[in-house]
Amino acid sequence: MANKKVIANLKMKIKAGQASAGPPVGSTLGQYGVNMMDFVNPFNDATKDMQGAVVTAHIAIYDDRTMSFRVVSAPTDDLIRSKLGIEKGSGRPNSEKIAKKLSTKDLNDIAEIKAKDMNTDDIDAAKKIVAGTARSMGVEIEG
């Protein structure tokens, strides 16, 4: 099979299992002349077990008006904020820390979720990446 030329690489944040032909999916894909239902149905099927969570879809559109996509789980900072029940991180993380601390159990949970999206198979390396994101938000790790 000949290599197809990629004409666009898109990223869209969409609620899992709830993509529709309306905006933002329809308006974004429509401008490239692709059939949006070729994305909507497979996306909803692939994300039905994550129902309601906001996920990122990386979409490659080819010159023959076909596409491929992969789904990435929620951003690390969103997962940290939801675990701690906070609205946002610190505006000055070096001097002002968030009152709540991230437990090592929560750190492990987030690292396991994000490990499949990261460029590592080592869970300890994934935990270090998540801990770095937490520090940049002004969140300390317990223990």
N, CA, C and O atoms as CSV, one atom per row, in Angstrom:
chain,resi,resn,atom,element,x,y,z
A,1,MET,N,N,0.842,-1.182,0.000
A,1,MET,CA,C,0.000,0.000,0.000
A,1,MET,C,C,0.881,1.235,0.000
A,1,MET,O,O,1.805,1.350,0.805
A,2,ALA,N,N,0.596,2.141,-0.888
A,2,ALA,CA,C,1.376,3.377,-0.988
A,2,ALA,C,C,1.097,4.261,0.217
A,2,ALA,O,O,0.002,4.261,0.779
A,3,ASN,N,N,2.122,5.010,0.593
A,3,ASN,CA,C,1.945,5.937,1.710
A,3,ASN,C,C,1.048,7.086,1.276
A,3,ASN,O,O,1.201,7.652,0.193
A,4,LYS,N,N,0.120,7.408,2.145
A,4,LYS,CA,C,-0.772,8.524,1.871
A,4,LYS,C,C,-0.134,9.792,2.406
A,4,LYS,O,O,0.573,9.771,3.414
A,5,LYS,N,N,-0.390,10.889,1.723
A,5,LYS,CA,C,0.133,12.171,2.168
A,5,LYS,C,C,-0.820,12.772,3.207
A,5,LYS,O,O,-2.022,12.884,2.969
A,6,VAL,N,N,-0.265,13.154,4.359
A,6,VAL,CA,C,-1.060,13.776,5.409
A,6,VAL,C,C,-1.228,15.252,5.073
A,6,VAL,O,O,-0.248,15.969,4.871
A,7,ILE,N,N,-2.487,15.701,5.014
A,7,ILE,CA,C,-2.722,17.121,4.719
A,7,ILE,C,C,-3.049,17.925,5.973
A,7,ILE,O,O,-2.977,19.153,5.959
A,8,ALA,N,N,-3.414,17.226,7.076
A,8,ALA,CA,C,-3.702,17.943,8.320
A,8,ALA,C,C,-3.551,17.011,9.510
A,8,ALA,O,O,-3.926,15.840,9.454
A,9,ASN,N,N,-2.998,17.548,10.586
A,9,ASN,CA,C,-2.943,16.879,11.873
A,9,ASN,C,C,-3.731,17.736,12.847
A,9,ASN,O,O,-3.388,18.896,13.079
A,10,LEU,N,N,-4.777,17.174,13.413
A,10,LEU,CA,C,-5.657,17.932,14.290
A,10,LEU,C,C,-5.681,17.332,15.685
A,10,LEU,O,O,-5.460,16.134,15.863
A,11,LYS,N,N,-5.951,18.173,16.669
A,11,LYS,CA,C,-6.193,17.727,18.035
A,11,LYS,C,C,-7.510,18.344,18.469
A,11,LYS,O,O,-7.713,19.551,18.340
A,12,MET,N,N,-8.398,17.513,18.980
A,12,MET,CA,C,-9.683,18.012,19.477
A,12,MET,C,C,-9.969,17.396,20.833
A,12,MET,O,O,-9.770,16.200,21.041
A,13,LYS,N,N,-10.434,18.221,21.744
A,13,LYS,CA,C,-10.895,17.726,23.041
A,13,LYS,C,C,-12.393,17.519,22.932
A,13,LYS,O,O,-13.149,18.444,22.636
A,14,ILE,N,N,-12.809,16.268,23.180
A,14,ILE,CA,C,-14.206,15.881,23.006
A,14,ILE,C,C,-14.606,15.008,24.196
A,14,ILE,O,O,-13.792,14.235,24.701
A,15,LYS,N,N,-15.851,15.131,24.642
A,15,LYS,CA,C,-16.330,14.240,25.693
A,15,LYS,C,C,-16.423,12.830,25.135
A,15,LYS,O,O,-16.966,12.613,24.052
A,16,ALA,N,N,-15.893,11.881,25.879
A,16,ALA,CA,C,-15.867,10.490,25.432
A,16,ALA,C,C,-17.279,9.967,25.206
A,16,ALA,O,O,-18.172,10.178,26.028
A,17,GLY,N,N,-17.469,9.283,24.084
A,17,GLY,CA,C,-18.748,8.680,23.761
A,17,GLY,C,C,-19.826,9.667,23.348
A,17,GLY,O,O,-20.974,9.272,23.146
A,18,GLN,N,N,-19.478,10.958,23.216
A,18,GLN,CA,C,-20.497,11.961,22.922
A,18,GLN,C,C,-20.165,12.828,21.708
A,18,GLN,O,O,-20.677,13.941,21.589
A,19,ALA,N,N,-19.323,12.337,20.814
A,19,ALA,CA,C,-19.026,13.104,19.603
A,19,ALA,C,C,-20.262,13.133,18.721
A,19,ALA,O,O,-20.997,12.149,18.640
A,20,SER,N,N,-20.494,14.260,18.059
A,20,SER,CA,C,-21.631,14.377,17.141
A,20,SER,C,C,-21.187,15.145,15.904
A,20,SER,O,O,-20.083,15.687,15.859
A,21,ALA,N,N,-22.052,15.185,14.909
A,21,ALA,CA,C,-21.715,15.869,13.661
A,21,ALA,C,C,-21.746,17.387,13.807
A,21,ALA,O,O,-21.352,18.107,12.889
A,22,GLY,N,N,-22.206,17.870,14.938
A,22,GLY,CA,C,-22.219,19.317,15.186
A,22,GLY,C,C,-20.848,19.814,15.597
A,22,GLY,O,O,-19.888,19.045,15.643
A,23,PRO,N,N,-20.757,21.109,15.898
A,23,PRO,CA,C,-19.479,21.672,16.333
A,23,PRO,C,C,-19.015,21.011,17.630
A,23,PRO,O,O,-19.866,20.633,18.435
A,24,PRO,N,N,-17.743,20.856,17.869
A,24,PRO,CA,C,-16.610,21.269,17.049
A,24,PRO,C,C,-16.213,20.246,15.981
A,24,PRO,O,O,-15.453,20.572,15.069
A,25,VAL,N,N,-16.716,19.021,16.086
A,25,VAL,CA,C,-16.297,17.964,15.162
A,25,VAL,C,C,-16.691,18.278,13.723
A,25,VAL,O,O,-15.851,18.247,12.824
A,26,GLY,N,N,-17.952,18.576,13.511
A,26,GLY,CA,C,-18.445,18.805,12.151
A,26,GLY,C,C,-17.774,19.970,11.466
A,26,GLY,O,O,-17.362,19.856,10.312
A,27,SER,N,N,-17.658,21.091,12.155
A,27,SER,CA,C,-17.065,22.270,11.534
A,27,SER,C,C,-15.575,22.083,11.272
A,27,SER,O,O,-15.051,22.594,10.283
A,28,THR,N,N,-14.900,21.366,12.137
A,28,THR,CA,C,-13.457,21.152,11.949
A,28,THR,C,C,-13.185,20.169,10.816
A,28,THR,O,O,-12.371,20.450,9.937
A,29,LEU,N,N,-13.850,19.032,10.827
A,29,LEU,CA,C,-13.609,18.023,9.790
A,29,LEU,C,C,-14.208,18.424,8.456
A,29,LEU,O,O,-13.667,18.074,7.407
A,30,GLY,N,N,-15.323,19.158,8.476
A,30,GLY,CA,C,-15.989,19.573,7.251
A,30,GLY,C,C,-15.115,20.420,6.351
A,30,GLY,O,O,-15.211,20.327,5.128
A,31,GLN,N,N,-14.267,21.244,6.937
A,31,GLN,CA,C,-13.422,22.111,6.108
A,31,GLN,C,C,-12.362,21.326,5.328
A,31,GLN,O,O,-11.755,21.860,4.400
A,32,TYR,N,N,-12.139,20.061,5.704
A,32,TYR,CA,C,-11.188,19.223,4.968
A,32,TYR,C,C,-11.899,18.269,4.015
A,32,TYR,O,O,-11.248,17.472,3.340
A,33,GLY,N,N,-13.220,18.340,3.953
A,33,GLY,CA,C,-13.984,17.541,3.010
A,33,GLY,C,C,-14.094,16.070,3.357
A,33,GLY,O,O,-14.346,15.245,2.478
A,34,VAL,N,N,-13.908,15.727,4.623
A,34,VAL,CA,C,-14.025,14.322,5.020
A,34,VAL,C,C,-15.416,14.059,5.580
A,34,VAL,O,O,-16.090,14.973,6.056
A,35,ASN,N,N,-15.833,12.811,5.518
A,35,ASN,CA,C,-17.126,12.426,6.067
A,35,ASN,C,C,-16.994,12.338,7.582
A,35,ASN,O,O,-16.306,11.460,8.103
A,36,MET,N,N,-17.652,13.247,8.280
A,36,MET,CA,C,-17.487,13.308,9.739
A,36,MET,C,C,-18.037,12.083,10.446
A,36,MET,O,O,-17.597,11.765,11.551
A,37,MET,N,N,-18.989,11.385,9.836
A,37,MET,CA,C,-19.520,10.178,10.471
A,37,MET,C,C,-18.501,9.042,10.454
A,37,MET,O,O,-18.606,8.099,11.238
A,38,ASP,N,N,-17.503,9.131,9.550
A,38,ASP,CA,C,-16.400,8.166,9.558
A,38,ASP,C,C,-15.519,8.363,10.787
A,38,ASP,O,O,-14.733,7.480,11.131
A,39,PHE,N,N,-15.640,9.504,11.449
A,39,PHE,CA,C,-14.945,9.751,12.711
A,39,PHE,C,C,-15.871,9.555,13.905
A,39,PHE,O,O,-15.497,8.905,14.881
A,40,VAL,N,N,-17.075,10.114,13.833
A,40,VAL,CA,C,-17.989,10.141,14.988
A,40,VAL,C,C,-18.302,8.733,15.496
A,40,VAL,O,O,-18.134,8.460,16.685
A,41,ASN,N,N,-18.753,7.840,14.624
A,41,ASN,CA,C,-19.147,6.496,15.073
A,41,ASN,C,C,-17.985,5.695,15.644
A,41,ASN,O,O,-18.126,5.138,16.732
A,42,PRO,N,N,-16.830,5.607,14.958
A,42,PRO,CA,C,-15.700,4.868,15.552
A,42,PRO,C,C,-15.192,5.509,16.852
A,42,PRO,O,O,-14.802,4.796,17.777
A,43,PHE,N,N,-15.194,6.844,16.929
A,43,PHE,CA,C,-14.757,7.523,18.150
A,43,PHE,C,C,-15.680,7.179,19.310
A,43,PHE,O,O,-15.212,6.841,20.397
A,44,ASN,N,N,-16.982,7.262,19.088
A,44,ASN,CA,C,-17.934,6.947,20.156
A,44,ASN,C,C,-17.819,5.496,20.604
A,44,ASN,O,O,-17.940,5.204,21.794
A,45,ASP,N,N,-17.586,4.582,19.660
A,45,ASP,CA,C,-17.404,3.167,20.004
A,45,ASP,C,C,-16.125,2.969,20.815
A,45,ASP,O,O,-16.113,2.214,21.787
A,46,ALA,N,N,-15.047,3.650,20.416
A,46,ALA,CA,C,-13.756,3.486,21.088
A,46,ALA,C,C,-13.742,4.091,22.481
A,46,ALA,O,O,-12.955,3.666,23.328
A,47,THR,N,N,-14.598,5.075,22.735
A,47,THR,CA,C,-14.559,5.783,24.019
A,47,THR,C,C,-15.783,5.535,24.890
A,47,THR,O,O,-15.967,6.219,25.896
A,48,LYS,N,N,-16.623,4.568,24.524
A,48,LYS,CA,C,-17.859,4.366,25.287
A,48,LYS,C,C,-17.600,3.959,26.737
A,48,LYS,O,O,-18.438,4.219,27.600
A,49,ASP,N,N,-16.460,3.327,27.024
A,49,ASP,CA,C,-16.152,2.939,28.405
A,49,ASP,C,C,-15.617,4.105,29.248
A,49,ASP,O,O,-15.502,3.976,30.467
A,50,MET,N,N,-15.293,5.225,28.626
A,50,MET,CA,C,-14.809,6.417,29.346
A,50,MET,C,C,-15.900,7.482,29.427
A,50,MET,O,O,-15.598,8.647,29.685
A,51,GLN,N,N,-17.132,7.116,29.217
A,51,GLN,CA,C,-18.286,8.005,29.082
A,51,GLN,C,C,-18.200,9.274,29.926
A,51,GLN,O,O,-18.075,9.213,31.149
A,52,GLY,N,N,-18.268,10.417,29.261
A,52,GLY,CA,C,-18.325,11.707,29.945
A,52,GLY,C,C,-16.977,12.367,30.190
A,52,GLY,O,O,-16.919,13.587,30.342
A,53,ALA,N,N,-15.890,11.601,30.234
A,53,ALA,CA,C,-14.566,12.184,30.450
A,53,ALA,C,C,-14.133,12.928,29.189
A,53,ALA,O,O,-14.441,12.504,28.075
A,54,VAL,N,N,-13.430,14.017,29.366
A,54,VAL,CA,C,-12.931,14.761,28.212
A,54,VAL,C,C,-11.615,14.128,27.777
A,54,VAL,O,O,-10.671,14.042,28.562
A,55,VAL,N,N,-11.555,13.690,26.537
A,55,VAL,CA,C,-10.354,13.065,25.994
A,55,VAL,C,C,-9.887,13.864,24.786
A,55,VAL,O,O,-10.643,14.642,24.205
A,56,THR,N,N,-8.635,13.659,24.424
A,56,THR,CA,C,-8.076,14.333,23.261
A,56,THR,C,C,-7.977,13.332,22.114
A,56,THR,O,O,-7.443,12.234,22.276
A,57,ALA,N,N,-8.490,13.720,20.971
A,57,ALA,CA,C,-8.388,12.894,19.772
A,57,ALA,C,C,-7.352,13.527,18.849
A,57,ALA,O,O,-7.466,14.698,18.487
A,58,HIS,N,N,-6.342,12.747,18.469
A,58,HIS,CA,C,-5.333,13.178,17.496
A,58,HIS,C,C,-5.768,12.602,16.153
A,58,HIS,O,O,-5.817,11.385,15.981
A,59,ILE,N,N,-6.078,13.469,15.217
A,59,ILE,CA,C,-6.642,13.050,13.934
A,59,ILE,C,C,-5.679,13.408,12.808
A,59,ILE,O,O,-5.215,14.544,12.716
A,60,ALA,N,N,-5.383,12.430,11.953
A,60,ALA,CA,C,-4.579,12.668,10.750
A,60,ALA,C,C,-5.513,12.571,9.550
A,60,ALA,O,O,-6.191,11.560,9.364
A,61,ILE,N,N,-5.546,13.616,8.744
A,61,ILE,CA,C,-6.379,13.636,7.542
A,61,ILE,C,C,-5.460,13.509,6.333
A,61,ILE,O,O,-4.460,14.219,6.219
A,62,TYR,N,N,-5.818,12.586,5.426
A,62,TYR,CA,C,-4.979,12.284,4.269
A,62,TYR,C,C,-5.531,12.932,3.006
A,62,TYR,O,O,-6.678,13.377,2.958
A,63,ASP,N,N,-4.669,12.971,1.975
A,63,ASP,CA,C,-5.041,13.649,0.730
A,63,ASP,C,C,-6.192,12.977,-0.019
A,63,ASP,O,O,-6.811,13.616,-0.870
A,64,ASP,N,N,-6.498,11.717,0.269
A,64,ASP,CA,C,-7.631,11.051,-0.383
A,64,ASP,C,C,-8.920,11.181,0.438
A,64,ASP,O,O,-9.883,10.448,0.212
A,65,ARG,N,N,-8.930,12.118,1.389
A,65,ARG,CA,C,-10.071,12.439,2.254
A,65,ARG,C,C,-10.444,11.318,3.210
A,65,ARG,O,O,-11.599,11.197,3.619
A,66,THR,N,N,-9.471,10.511,3.557
A,66,THR,CA,C,-9.661,9.530,4.624
A,66,THR,C,C,-8.945,10.056,5.864
A,66,THR,O,O,-8.234,11.059,5.805
A,67,MET,N,N,-9.141,9.373,6.975
A,67,MET,CA,C,-8.498,9.837,8.204
A,67,MET,C,C,-8.219,8.662,9.115
A,67,MET,O,O,-8.780,7.576,8.966
A,68,SER,N,N,-7.337,8.915,10.062
A,68,SER,CA,C,-7.092,7.974,11.151
A,68,SER,C,C,-7.026,8.802,12.430
A,68,SER,O,O,-6.725,9.995,12.398
A,69,PHE,N,N,-7.309,8.157,13.543
A,69,PHE,CA,C,-7.244,8.895,14.806
A,69,PHE,C,C,-6.795,7.979,15.925
A,69,PHE,O,O,-6.892,6.755,15.835
A,70,ARG,N,N,-6.302,8.602,16.982
A,70,ARG,CA,C,-6.001,7.882,18.212
A,70,ARG,C,C,-6.500,8.741,19.361
A,70,ARG,O,O,-6.487,9.970,19.294
A,71,VAL,N,N,-6.936,8.072,20.408
A,71,VAL,CA,C,-7.508,8.754,21.561
A,71,VAL,C,C,-6.486,8.758,22.688
A,71,VAL,O,O,-5.885,7.732,23.005
A,72,VAL,N,N,-6.300,9.922,23.282
A,72,VAL,CA,C,-5.388,10.090,24.411
A,72,VAL,C,C,-6.243,10.417,25.623
A,72,VAL,O,O,-7.197,11.189,25.527
A,73,SER,N,N,-5.903,9.833,26.761
A,73,SER,CA,C,-6.697,10.077,27.972
A,73,SER,C,C,-6.622,11.544,28.388
A,73,SER,O,O,-5.903,12.342,27.787
A,74,ALA,N,N,-7.368,11.875,29.413
A,74,ALA,CA,C,-7.442,13.254,29.901
A,74,ALA,C,C,-6.051,13.783,30.253
A,74,ALA,O,O,-5.180,13.005,30.641
A,75,PRO,N,N,-5.831,15.088,30.124
A,75,PRO,CA,C,-4.528,15.661,30.483
A,75,PRO,C,C,-4.178,15.393,31.945
A,75,PRO,O,O,-5.059,15.301,32.799
A,76,THR,N,N,-2.895,15.271,32.216
A,76,THR,CA,C,-2.419,14.956,33.563
A,76,THR,C,C,-2.905,15.980,34.582
A,76,THR,O,O,-3.326,15.604,35.676
A,77,ASP,N,N,-2.854,17.263,34.244
A,77,ASP,CA,C,-3.278,18.273,35.216
A,77,ASP,C,C,-4.768,18.155,35.525
A,77,ASP,O,O,-5.180,18.427,36.653
A,78,ASP,N,N,-5.588,17.756,34.546
A,78,ASP,CA,C,-7.011,17.537,34.807
A,78,ASP,C,C,-7.213,16.380,35.788
A,78,ASP,O,O,-8.055,16.454,36.683
A,79,LEU,N,N,-6.435,15.314,35.610
A,79,LEU,CA,C,-6.545,14.156,36.507
A,79,LEU,C,C,-6.128,14.534,37.929
A,79,LEU,O,O,-6.761,14.114,38.897
A,80,ILE,N,N,-5.071,15.319,38.052
A,80,ILE,CA,C,-4.614,15.755,39.384
A,80,ILE,C,C,-5.680,16.626,40.039
A,80,ILE,O,O,-6.014,16.433,41.207
A,81,ARG,N,N,-6.210,17.583,39.285
A,81,ARG,CA,C,-7.239,18.468,39.851
A,81,ARG,C,C,-8.466,17.689,40.284
A,81,ARG,O,O,-9.047,17.995,41.325
A,82,SER,N,N,-8.877,16.690,39.515
A,82,SER,CA,C,-10.066,15.921,39.888
A,82,SER,C,C,-9.800,15.047,41.119
A,82,SER,O,O,-10.683,14.887,41.962
A,83,LYS,N,N,-8.597,14.484,41.231
A,83,LYS,CA,C,-8.255,13.682,42.418
A,83,LYS,C,C,-8.276,14.528,43.680
A,83,LYS,O,O,-8.715,14.067,44.733
A,84,LEU,N,N,-7.797,15.780,43.577
A,84,LEU,CA,C,-7.723,16.647,44.749
A,84,LEU,C,C,-9.000,17.452,44.963
A,84,LEU,O,O,-9.196,18.020,46.037
A,85,GLY,N,N,-9.863,17.507,43.969
A,85,GLY,CA,C,-11.091,18.276,44.086
A,85,GLY,C,C,-10.840,19.780,44.086
A,85,GLY,O,O,-11.525,20.534,44.776
A,86,ILE,N,N,-9.849,20.208,43.303
A,86,ILE,CA,C,-9.539,21.641,43.218
A,86,ILE,C,C,-9.875,22.151,41.824
A,86,ILE,O,O,-9.962,21.378,40.870
A,87,GLU,N,N,-10.063,23.460,41.721
A,87,GLU,CA,C,-10.441,24.050,40.441
A,87,GLU,C,C,-9.230,24.383,39.575
A,87,GLU,O,O,-9.282,24.253,38.352
A,88,LYS,N,N,-8.135,24.813,40.215
A,88,LYS,CA,C,-6.933,25.168,39.459
A,88,LYS,C,C,-5.710,25.029,40.349
A,88,LYS,O,O,-5.819,24.936,41.572
A,89,GLY,N,N,-4.543,25.018,39.713
A,89,GLY,CA,C,-3.291,24.944,40.442
A,89,GLY,C,C,-2.870,26.322,40.922
A,89,GLY,O,O,-3.579,27.309,40.724
A,90,SER,N,N,-1.728,26.373,41.544
A,90,SER,CA,C,-1.205,27.629,42.067
A,90,SER,C,C,-0.691,28.508,40.935
A,90,SER,O,O,-0.094,28.019,39.976
A,91,GLY,N,N,-0.927,29.805,41.056
A,91,GLY,CA,C,-0.390,30.748,40.081
A,91,GLY,C,C,1.107,30.951,40.262
A,91,GLY,O,O,1.806,31.328,39.321
A,92,ARG,N,N,1.601,30.699,41.478
A,92,ARG,CA,C,3.037,30.815,41.788
A,92,ARG,C,C,3.472,29.541,42.506
A,92,ARG,O,O,3.604,29.543,43.730
A,93,PRO,N,N,3.700,28.447,41.766
A,93,PRO,CA,C,3.938,27.142,42.387
A,93,PRO,C,C,5.209,27.055,43.232
A,93,PRO,O,O,5.296,26.206,44.119
A,94,ASN,N,N,6.196,27.918,42.975
A,94,ASN,CA,C,7.427,27.852,43.768
A,94,ASN,C,C,7.244,28.422,45.162
A,94,ASN,O,O,7.881,27.960,46.109
A,95,SER,N,N,6.381,29.421,45.299
A,95,SER,CA,C,6.227,30.065,46.607
A,95,SER,C,C,4.880,29.787,47.267
A,95,SER,O,O,4.789,29.808,48.494
A,96,GLU,N,N,3.849,29.530,46.499
A,96,GLU,CA,C,2.517,29.263,47.051
A,96,GLU,C,C,2.094,27.845,46.682
A,96,GLU,O,O,1.867,27.536,45.513
A,97,LYS,N,N,1.991,26.994,47.690
A,97,LYS,CA,C,1.591,25.604,47.464
A,97,LYS,C,C,0.094,25.453,47.692
A,97,LYS,O,O,-0.514,26.216,48.443
A,98,ILE,N,N,-0.491,24.459,47.035
A,98,ILE,CA,C,-1.900,24.120,47.238
A,98,ILE,C,C,-2.019,23.442,48.600
A,98,ILE,O,O,-1.140,22.673,48.990
A,99,ALA,N,N,-3.100,23.722,49.324
A,99,ALA,CA,C,-3.286,23.179,50.671
A,99,ALA,C,C,-3.359,21.654,50.676
A,99,ALA,O,O,-2.877,21.021,51.615
A,100,LYS,N,N,-3.949,21.057,49.650
A,100,LYS,CA,C,-4.095,19.601,49.590
A,100,LYS,C,C,-2.846,18.976,48.983
A,100,LYS,O,O,-2.206,19.555,48.105
A,101,LYS,N,N,-2.514,17.785,49.468
A,101,LYS,CA,C,-1.373,17.049,48.929
A,101,LYS,C,C,-1.870,15.821,48.183
A,101,LYS,O,O,-2.900,15.242,48.529
A,102,LEU,N,N,-1.127,15.435,47.160
A,102,LEU,CA,C,-1.455,14.260,46.358
A,102,LEU,C,C,-0.864,13.033,47.041
A,102,LEU,O,O,0.342,12.977,47.283
A,103,SER,N,N,-1.706,12.050,47.353
A,103,SER,CA,C,-1.213,10.846,48.019
A,103,SER,C,C,-0.435,9.986,47.026
A,103,SER,O,O,-0.598,10.114,45.812
A,104,THR,N,N,0.406,9.115,47.559
A,104,THR,CA,C,1.177,8.227,46.684
A,104,THR,C,C,0.254,7.263,45.941
A,104,THR,O,O,0.558,6.855,44.820
A,105,LYS,N,N,-0.876,6.896,46.560
A,105,LYS,CA,C,-1.849,6.033,45.887
A,105,LYS,C,C,-2.449,6.764,44.684
A,105,LYS,O,O,-2.571,6.189,43.602
A,106,ASP,N,N,-2.823,8.038,44.876
A,106,ASP,CA,C,-3.367,8.823,43.766
A,106,ASP,C,C,-2.317,9.022,42.674
A,106,ASP,O,O,-2.638,8.981,41.487
A,107,LEU,N,N,-1.062,9.237,43.075
A,107,LEU,CA,C,0.035,9.372,42.116
A,107,LEU,C,C,0.157,8.100,41.274
A,107,LEU,O,O,0.312,8.172,40.055
A,108,ASN,N,N,0.088,6.936,41.926
A,108,ASN,CA,C,0.150,5.658,41.207
A,108,ASN,C,C,-1.023,5.505,40.249
A,108,ASN,O,O,-0.850,5.083,39.106
A,109,ASP,N,N,-2.233,5.854,40.727
A,109,ASP,CA,C,-3.428,5.735,39.884
A,109,ASP,C,C,-3.295,6.579,38.614
A,109,ASP,O,O,-3.570,6.103,37.513
A,110,ILE,N,N,-2.875,7.825,38.778
A,110,ILE,CA,C,-2.735,8.723,37.624
A,110,ILE,C,C,-1.638,8.224,36.691
A,110,ILE,O,O,-1.799,8.258,35.471
A,111,ALA,N,N,-0.524,7.762,37.255
A,111,ALA,CA,C,0.583,7.256,36.430
A,111,ALA,C,C,0.150,6.045,35.612
A,111,ALA,O,O,0.558,5.902,34.459
A,112,GLU,N,N,-0.672,5.172,36.194
A,112,GLU,CA,C,-1.144,3.997,35.452
A,112,GLU,C,C,-2.079,4.400,34.310
A,112,GLU,O,O,-2.047,3.802,33.235
A,113,ILE,N,N,-2.911,5.417,34.550
A,113,ILE,CA,C,-3.804,5.903,33.495
A,113,ILE,C,C,-3.000,6.508,32.353
A,113,ILE,O,O,-3.281,6.250,31.183
A,114,LYS,N,N,-1.988,7.323,32.698
A,114,LYS,CA,C,-1.230,8.072,31.693
A,114,LYS,C,C,-0.110,7.257,31.042
A,114,LYS,O,O,0.395,7.657,29.993
A,115,ALA,N,N,0.287,6.138,31.626
A,115,ALA,CA,C,1.439,5.373,31.120
A,115,ALA,C,C,1.263,4.967,29.659
A,115,ALA,O,O,2.232,4.965,28.900
A,116,LYS,N,N,0.043,4.624,29.258
A,116,LYS,CA,C,-0.161,4.188,27.860
A,116,LYS,C,C,-0.003,5.337,26.866
A,116,LYS,O,O,0.219,5.100,25.679
A,117,ASP,N,N,-0.116,6.595,27.345
A,117,ASP,CA,C,0.022,7.762,26.477
A,117,ASP,C,C,1.437,8.332,26.475
A,117,ASP,O,O,1.779,9.153,25.624
A,118,MET,N,N,2.252,7.898,27.424
A,118,MET,CA,C,3.604,8.443,27.561
A,118,MET,C,C,4.602,7.610,26.773
A,118,MET,O,O,4.300,6.503,26.326
A,119,ASN,N,N,5.785,8.160,26.614
A,119,ASN,CA,C,6.816,7.458,25.856
A,119,ASN,C,C,7.668,6.575,26.768
A,119,ASN,O,O,8.882,6.482,26.588
A,120,THR,N,N,7.030,5.925,27.751
A,120,THR,CA,C,7.739,5.016,28.636
A,120,THR,C,C,6.840,3.844,29.002
A,120,THR,O,O,5.618,3.979,29.065
A,121,ASP,N,N,7.457,2.700,29.242
A,121,ASP,CA,C,6.730,1.531,29.735
A,121,ASP,C,C,6.963,1.357,31.227
A,121,ASP,O,O,6.316,0.526,31.865
A,122,ASP,N,N,7.882,2.133,31.784
A,122,ASP,CA,C,8.270,2.032,33.189
A,122,ASP,C,C,7.320,2.875,34.046
A,122,ASP,O,O,7.248,4.093,33.883
A,123,ILE,N,N,6.592,2.224,34.958
A,123,ILE,CA,C,5.617,2.944,35.783
A,123,ILE,C,C,6.302,3.945,36.710
A,123,ILE,O,O,5.718,4.979,37.032
A,124,ASP,N,N,7.533,3.656,37.145
A,124,ASP,CA,C,8.254,4.610,38.002
A,124,ASP,C,C,8.586,5.889,37.244
A,124,ASP,O,O,8.520,6.983,37.804
A,125,ALA,N,N,8.944,5.753,35.971
A,125,ALA,CA,C,9.219,6.936,35.154
A,125,ALA,C,C,7.926,7.736,34.940
A,125,ALA,O,O,7.947,8.967,34.960
A,126,ALA,N,N,6.816,7.042,34.737
A,126,ALA,CA,C,5.524,7.729,34.576
A,126,ALA,C,C,5.161,8.467,35.855
A,126,ALA,O,O,4.624,9.573,35.797
A,127,LYS,N,N,5.447,7.869,37.016
A,127,LYS,CA,C,5.163,8.532,38.295
A,127,LYS,C,C,6.000,9.798,38.445
A,127,LYS,O,O,5.524,10.795,38.989
A,128,LYS,N,N,7.236,9.766,37.970
A,128,LYS,CA,C,8.092,10.959,38.038
A,128,LYS,C,C,7.540,12.071,37.144
A,128,LYS,O,O,7.577,13.244,37.514
A,129,ILE,N,N,7.035,11.707,35.984
A,129,ILE,CA,C,6.468,12.697,35.068
A,129,ILE,C,C,5.220,13.331,35.691
A,129,ILE,O,O,5.049,14.549,35.639
A,130,VAL,N,N,4.356,12.510,36.276
A,130,VAL,CA,C,3.142,13.010,36.922
A,130,VAL,C,C,3.507,13.885,38.123
A,130,VAL,O,O,2.895,14.931,38.337
A,131,ALA,N,N,4.502,13.459,38.906
A,131,ALA,CA,C,4.939,14.248,40.065
A,131,ALA,C,C,5.480,15.605,39.612
A,131,ALA,O,O,5.272,16.607,40.297
A,132,GLY,N,N,6.161,15.654,38.482
A,132,GLY,CA,C,6.667,16.917,37.949
A,132,GLY,C,C,5.533,17.846,37.550
A,132,GLY,O,O,5.603,19.053,37.782
A,133,THR,N,N,4.495,17.289,36.955
A,133,THR,CA,C,3.326,18.096,36.612
A,133,THR,C,C,2.673,18.636,37.878
A,133,THR,O,O,2.280,19.801,37.934
A,134,ALA,N,N,2.561,17.783,38.894
A,134,ALA,CA,C,1.969,18.207,40.162
A,134,ALA,C,C,2.789,19.354,40.778
A,134,ALA,O,O,2.222,20.341,41.246
A,135,ARG,N,N,4.116,19.222,40.776
A,135,ARG,CA,C,4.969,20.288,41.336
A,135,ARG,C,C,4.786,21.581,40.584
A,135,ARG,O,O,4.795,22.651,41.193
A,136,SER,N,N,4.619,21.515,39.270
A,136,SER,CA,C,4.446,22.723,38.476
A,136,SER,C,C,3.094,23.391,38.737
A,136,SER,O,O,2.878,24.547,38.370
A,137,MET,N,N,2.192,22.649,39.375
A,137,MET,CA,C,0.886,23.196,39.761
A,137,MET,C,C,0.881,23.677,41.207
A,137,MET,O,O,-0.121,24.216,41.677
A,138,GLY,N,N,1.998,23.484,41.918
A,138,GLY,CA,C,2.054,23.859,43.332
A,138,GLY,C,C,1.483,22.780,44.241
A,138,GLY,O,O,1.122,23.063,45.383
A,139,VAL,N,N,1.398,21.552,43.751
A,139,VAL,CA,C,0.874,20.434,44.534
A,139,VAL,C,C,2.041,19.600,45.035
A,139,VAL,O,O,2.922,19.220,44.264
A,140,GLU,N,N,2.043,19.319,46.336
A,140,GLU,CA,C,3.088,18.472,46.919
A,140,GLU,C,C,2.609,17.031,46.975
A,140,GLU,O,O,1.408,16.763,47.012
A,141,ILE,N,N,3.569,16.101,46.981
A,141,ILE,CA,C,3.274,14.669,47.049
A,141,ILE,C,C,3.509,14.210,48.485
A,141,ILE,O,O,4.542,14.516,49.080
A,142,GLU,N,N,2.543,13.473,49.040
A,142,GLU,CA,C,2.709,12.932,50.403
A,142,GLU,C,C,3.754,11.833,50.405
A,142,GLU,O,O,3.891,11.075,49.445
A,143,GLY,N,N,4.494,11.765,51.515
A,143,GLY,CA,C,5.434,10.670,51.697
A,143,GLY,C,C,6.725,10.873,51.118
A,143,GLY,O,O,7.591,10.004,51.219
